[in-house]
Amino acid sequence: MAIDATETQDTKGKGSIFHRLYVGTGAFDIVGKRKRWYIFFGALVLICVLSILIRGFNLGIEFKGGTQIQLPVHGTHGTITTSQAIDVFAQAAGQQPSSANTVGVGDSATVQLRSATLDETTVAKVKQALFDQLQPIGSNGQPSAQSISDSGVSASWGQEISQQALIALAVFMVLVTAFLAIYFERWMAVAALISLVHDIVVTAGVYSLVGFEVTPATVIGLLTILGFSLYDTVVVFDKVKENARGLLGLTRRNYAETANLALNQTLMRSINTSIIALLPVIGLLIVGYFLLGSGTLQDLALVQLTGMLTGVMSSLFLATPLLVDLKMRDPKYRQQAERVRARRANVARKATEREEAEEVFDPADDESLEAELRKEKAYAAAASVPARAQKAQPRRGRPSGKRKR
């Protein structure tokens, strides 16, 4: 059942924050404070765009191209550290590696060294220096030069992945726009797409600001978060559509209050869904970073965690306020809001008149007292009117045979 705006106002500030989240009666005025959210998200997007344009991205070897050398972490002199491997690499190649990480755990742990593209002579020299100085142990339990492997990565491979990802993103946007426009309406589709673009820009901006390495797994993870962000937005919009059915013929609340009520009614559900979705991603990030070292799992979990947090924020605090502003461009909804405002002003005026009439009465004034007594007598007379007497019904029964005298 819909809740009146006056009842909604009465619920604000009553009960704990968890109680207000649970009952969802519109106690959180998210839509009413949408200008604050616009300023916040606008500043966030501006910072991210400037970072992308000025700092750029920390592209992985798959996008820049280069050489990767990998060796076991266990050597005859103990555990091989990344600093030891970097020193040997720099002495042999004459340049520092672009990155050095320990990947994996236990016997399968390895040290990965990445650098710009090296020629075959330099690669062979580096591998020999790593074997001579660090003595990595192979699968047979003995120091082995064959345990040190190298691989060259072409920059065209990463560019091909990026191109395919952009095509997939474009197709996704087109299909989503068509679905939202058919199932919901035009303005809902526009608001959802703006929220979706915000998620992509902010996620990419966070990678640029923090300096996370961008790998093919990052691009794949970025595509996966789009569905999660859109899911929350669709849930809220579906409730808005349900609450706004027949709204133009009513004067209980305007479209902004209807959308805010729908947002409050789905707020607890969105929070629960987000927490449940984030828990396995956080677990994946912990496993990928602390147990397996830097790798695909870490890159995938990192972009998903960033994108999910951004998606939750935008679906709750950006998409619905945008929808309200877009809908209020329609004259029909503006006129309905005026009718709501006029009805509330009329109710407030009548309440004020009643209060003033009560304040005007003075028991010491004979005329006011007589008028009040006449009013009370009229009320008493109206309340004590006897019921209409029923006509006497003729007595029916068997004749006794006696003559009445």
N, C-alpha and C positions, 0 to 999 in steps of 0.2 A: 504494500500500500504506500502511496506517495505521502510524503511528510511535508506539511506546510512550512513556508519560509519562517513564519513566526515561531513555530515549534523548533525549527532548526536553530534559530538564533538563541532560543532558551537553552538548548543543549550545549552551547559553546561554553567552555570553561567549567562544565560540570563533569565530575568523575576524572579518573586518571587518564593519562594519554593512551594506555593500552585498552581501557574500556571504550574510549571514543573511537579507537581504531577498529575494535571488534564490532561495535554496533553500527558504525558507518552512517551516521545520521547527518552528515554534512558539517561536522564541527570544525573541520580544517578548511579554511577559506583559501584554497589553492588558486582557484580561478580568479577570485577577487583581487589577489595580489600578483596577478600575472605580469605586471610591468616590472616588478622586481626580478621575476624569473627571466624575462626578456633581457634585462640588463646583465644578469649573471651569465646566461648562455651566450649572449652576444660578445661579452668580454672574453669568455672562454674560447669561442670560435676565432676571435680576432688574434688572440695569443697563439693559438695553434697554427693558424694560417701564416702568421709572421715567422714562426719557428720553421715551418716547412719551407718557406721562401728563402729565409736567411741561412739557417743552419743545415737544412736538408736532412737526409736520412743516413744512418750508418748501415750502408748496404753490405750484405754478406758476400762471400766469395762467389756464390752462384750468380750474382748480378754484376759484379765487377770483373769476374774471371780471376784466375790465379792458380797457385799450387798448394796442395795440402800434403803434409808429411805426417805419418802416424806411426807411433812406436809404443810397445808395451810399457806400463808404468813401473814394472818390476825389473830391476837390474841386479847385477852381481854385487854391487856396492850398496844395495838397499833400494828404497823407493825413489824413482826418478821424479823430481819436481818440475813444474813448468818453468821456474826461473833457471834451473840447470839447462833445460832444453833450449831456452831462449838464448842463453850465453853461447852455447855450442853452435847454434844456428847462425847467430850474428857473426861469430868468428869465421865460420866456413863460407857463408854467403856474402858477407860484407854489408849486410843490412838487417834491420830488425824485422821479425815476423809481424804481420798485422794483428794476429791474435794467437793465443796459446791457452788451451783448456784441457782439463782432465775429464774424460768421458768414461762413464761406466763405473762399476764397483767390482771388488774382488779380483779374481784372476783375469777377468775380461776388461779391466780398466786400461785405458790407453791415454797417451798424451797426443793431442792434435795441434799441429803447427800450421798456420795459414799465412800465406804471403802473396805478393804480386807474382805474376807468371815468371818462373825461372826456366832457363834452358836446361837441357839434359845433362850437360857437364856440371853445372852448379848443383843440380839435384843430386847427382851421384856423389859429389864432394861433400854435401851436407849429410847425406845418409852415412857415408863412411866415417865422418867425424862423429856423428851421434853414436855409431857402433863402437868406435875406438875409445871414446871417453866415458860413455854411460853404460855400455855392455848390457843392452836389454836382453831379457831372457825370453826365448821363444816357447812354442807349445811343447817342445820336447824337454823342457827344463834346463836347457843349456843356452849360453849366449849365442845368438844367431843374427846375422846381418839380414836374413830373409824376413825377420820379424818386423823390419822397418819397411813400410810401404809408402808409396807416393801416388798421387792422382792429380791430374790437371782438369780444371773446370773452365769451360768456355763461358764468357759473358752472354753469349747469344742464348744459352739455355735458360738463364734467369729472365732474360727479356721475353723469351717465348712464353714462359709461365705467366709473366705479368700481362702480356697481351691477351692470353686466353682468359685470365682472371677478369680483365676489363670487359671482355665480350660477355662473360658469364654475368658480371654485374649489370651490364646494360640490359641483357635479356631479363634478368630478375626484376629490374626496375619497371620494365614495360609490363610484364605479367602482373606484378603487384599493383601497378596503377590501374590496369584493366579490372582486376578482381575487386579492388576497393571501390572503384567507380560504379561497378555493377551491383555489388552486394550492399554497399552503403550509399554513398552519394559523392558528388564531385569534391566538395570542400573537405570531406573526411579523407579522401585520397590525397589531396594537396597537403593537408596537415601531416599525414603519416609520412609522405615522401620527404617533407622538410625535416621532420624528426629523424628520418633514416639518413639523410645526407649529413645532418649534424653528428650522428654517431660515427660515421665514416671519417669525417674531418677531425673530430676530437680524438678518436683512437689513433689515427695517423699522426696527429699533433703530439700526443703523449709519447709516441715512439721517437719523434724528432726531438722533443724537449729532453727526455731522459737519456736518449742515446742508445736505446735497445737496438740490437742488430736485426735488420730486416732480412728474412730468409723466405724461401718458397713456402715453408710451413706457416709463416706469418701471413702471407697472402691468402692461403687456404683458410686459416683461422678467421681472417677478416670477413670472408664470405659466409662463414658459419654463424657469426654473431648477428647477421642481418635478420635472419629468421626469428631469432630470440627477441630482438628489439621490436620487430613488427608484431609478434605474438601478443606482447603486453599491450601495445597500442590498440590492436583489434579487440581485445577483451574489454578495454575501457570504452571504446567507441560503440561496441555492441550494447553496453549498458546505457550509454547516452541515447542511442537510438530507441531503446525500449522506454526510457523515462520521458523522452520528448514526443512520444506518440500522442497526437491530438493536442499538442501544447498550444497551437495557435488559437484554439477555441476556449482556452482556460485563462484565468487571471490569478492563479495561486502563486506562480513563480515565473520568472523569465528564463530565457535559454541559458544564460550564464549560471544561474542558480541550479537549473536542472542538470547541466553538465558537471557542476561542482558536486552535486549530490551523487551522481553516478561515479565520479572519481573517488569519493569517500567510500562508497559501497564496494568498490573493487580494490581499495587501497591495501587492506589486510591480505587479500588474496595475492596481489602483486608482490607484496613483501615476502610472503611465505614461498611463493613460486621462485622468486629470485634467490632467496637463501638456499633453497633446496638445489637449485641449478648451480649455484656458485660453490657449494661444498665439494662436489667431485672435481670441479676445475681447480680449486685450491689444492686438493689432494694430488691431482695430476701435476701441478706446478711443484709441489714439495718433492714428489717422487722424482720428477724430471731434473730438478736442480740439485737437491741434496744427495740423492741416491745414485742417479744415473749420470749426473753431470750435465754440462751444456749439450743440447741436442734438439732433435725434432720435437720431443714431448714438451720440453721447456718452452720452445718458441710457440708451439700451438696453444699451450695453457696460458701463456702470458698474454697473447692477443685476445684470447677468449675472456680472460678475467677483466682486462681493460675494457673490452667492448661491451660485456654484460653490464658492468657497473654504469657505463655511459648510457646504455640502452634503457636501463631501469629509470635513470634520472630523466631522460628525455621523454619517455612514454608517460610518466606521471606529471611532470612539471612543465613540459613544452608542448606536446602534441595537443592535449585537450584545450589549454588556453589559446593556442593558435586556432583551433577549430571554432572556439567561441567568437573570436574576433572576425574570422572569415564569415561565419553565419550571420553575425550582426550587421554585415554589409547589406543583407537582404531587407528591403523596406517592411516586409511582412513581420519579421521578427523584431524590428525596431518599433513598429506600431503595437505589437503585443506587449513589449516591455513598457511602453507608455501606458497601456491599459492597466498593467499590473501596478505601475507607479500611481496611477490615478485612484485605483481601488484602495491601495494602502493609505493614500492621503485622505480619502474619504472616511475610511475606518478610523484613522487617527483623529480627524476632525470631529467625528461623532463622539469619540471617547473624551476628547477635550471638552466638548459641550456638556456632556454628562457630568464631568468633574466640576465644571464651572457652575452648573445648576445646583449641585450639591453644596458648593461653597457659598452660593448666594443666599441660601436659606438661613434666616436669623430667627431663633425662637422668641427673641424679645420683641420682634416686630409683629403687631397684631394682624396685619394683612397677610404677611407671609405665613403666620401660624394658622389663620383661618383657611388659606388656600391649601396648606398641607393637610389640615384636618378634613377638608372636603375631599381631597384626593384619597386619603385613607378610608373615608366612609364609602367612597365609590368603589375602591378595591374590595372593601369588606362586603358591600352589597352584592358585587359581582361574584364573590366567592361563596356567598350564602344563599343563592337562589335555590329554592326547593325544587325538587323534581316534579314534573307534571303528574297530577293525580290521575290514576287510571280509572276508567269507568267501571262501575260495579257490574260484574258478570252475573247473569241469572243463575239461580241455583238449580242444579240438575240432579235428578235422582228418581227413584221409583215412586209412583204415587202411593200415598198411605191410605187413601179411601176415606179420609176424614174431611168433613167440610169445615172450612175456616169460618169462624164467627167473628 
